[in-house]
Amino acid sequence: MSIQENKAVVDRWFTEFWGPDFNPDVIDELAAPDIKFEYSLHAPCRGREEVHAFAKKFRAAFPDLAFSGTADLIAEGDYVVGQWIGGGTHSGDAFDDMPIGALTANTGKTMHFTGTTILKVENGLITEEIGLDDGLTVLQQLGLIVPARQ
C-alpha cells in the first residue's frame, strides 16, 4: 500500500477507535488478527480480542474518553506516526489497568495528557500500535501518585 493509503488507515483508526464516537467494529476491520498493542500506561495486548477487551474496559471507566491528533501524520514505508492529546473523566466502572494503583468506580477524576504513537500498517491492517504517553501526568491527575513534598 502507498504511504497515503497507510495514513488513511491510521486516520480512520484514530477517529473511530480513539475519538469520541467509538466504533468497536473498527477493530475487526482495521486491526490485524494478531495486532501488537502497547502503551506505557496499560498492560500490553495481543490480538483483536484483547484490544476489544481493553477498549471496552477503558471506555466503561471513562465514558467520555476522546483523543485527537495535534499534528499531521508522518509516514515512511509501513510506519505511520501520530501525535495526540486527549483524556476523559472517570465517571464509570472501577479501573485497574494502570502500572500503579487502581481506581474505584466513579471517582470523578479527570485526566488530560499527550502522547505519540507509532503504527505499522501492512496490507491495509494495523499490525502494531506502540505508544508513549505522559503517564506521570495521568497518574498524578488520577491521584495514584503524589508529588514529593519539598
ChimeraX attribute file (.defattr): number of C-alpha atoms within 10 A of each C-alpha:
attribute: neighborCount
match mode: 1-to-1
recipient: residues
	/A:1	11
	/A:2	13
	/A:3	16
	/A:4	13
	/A:5	13
	/A:6	24
	/A:7	23
	/A:8	15
	/A:9	18
	/A:10	27
	/A:11	18
	/A:12	14
	/A:13	20
	/A:14	18
	/A:15	18
	/A:16	17
	/A:17	21
	/A:18	20
	/A:19	18
	/A:20	16
	/A:21	12
	/A:22	19
	/A:23	13
	/A:24	14
	/A:25	12
	/A:26	15
	/A:27	22
	/A:28	14
	/A:29	14
	/A:30	20
	/A:31	25
	/A:32	20
	/A:33	16
	/A:34	16
	/A:35	22
	/A:36	21
	/A:37	23
	/A:38	18
	/A:39	17
	/A:40	14
	/A:41	18
	/A:42	16
	/A:43	12
	/A:44	15
	/A:45	19
	/A:46	16
	/A:47	17
	/A:48	20
	/A:49	15
	/A:50	16
	/A:51	22
	/A:52	17
	/A:53	11
	/A:54	18
	/A:55	17
	/A:56	15
	/A:57	18
	/A:58	20
	/A:59	19
	/A:60	18
	/A:61	24
	/A:62	24
	/A:63	17
	/A:64	18
	/A:65	21
	/A:66	21
	/A:67	21
	/A:68	18
	/A:69	19
	/A:70	14
	/A:71	10
	/A:72	12
	/A:73	16
	/A:74	13
	/A:75	18
	/A:76	13
	/A:77	12
	/A:78	18
	/A:79	19
	/A:80	23
	/A:81	20
	/A:82	22
	/A:83	19
	/A:84	18
	/A:85	16
	/A:86	18
	/A:87	18
	/A:88	20
	/A:89	19
	/A:90	26
	/A:91	18
	/A:92	19
	/A:93	18
	/A:94	18
	/A:95	19
	/A:96	15
	/A:97	16
	/A:98	16
	/A:99	13
	/A:100	11
	/A:101	13
	/A:102	14
	/A:103	18
	/A:104	12
	/A:105	14
	/A:106	15
	/A:107	16
	/A:108	13
	/A:109	14
	/A:110	15
	/A:111	18
	/A:112	17
	/A:113	17
	/A:114	19
	/A:115	18
	/A:116	17
	/A:117	17
	/A:118	19
	/A:119	22
	/A:120	22
	/A:121	25
	/A:122	16
	/A:123	12
	/A:124	19
	/A:125	19
	/A:126	26
	/A:127	21
	/A:128	22
	/A:129	21
	/A:130	17
	/A:131	18
	/A:132	15
	/A:133	19
	/A:134	15
	/A:135	18
	/A:136	14
	/A:137	15
	/A:138	20
	/A:139	18
	/A:140	13
	/A:141	16
	/A:142	20
	/A:143	16
	/A:144	15
	/A:145	14
	/A:146	11
	/A:147	8
	/A:148	5
	/A:149	4
	/A:150	3
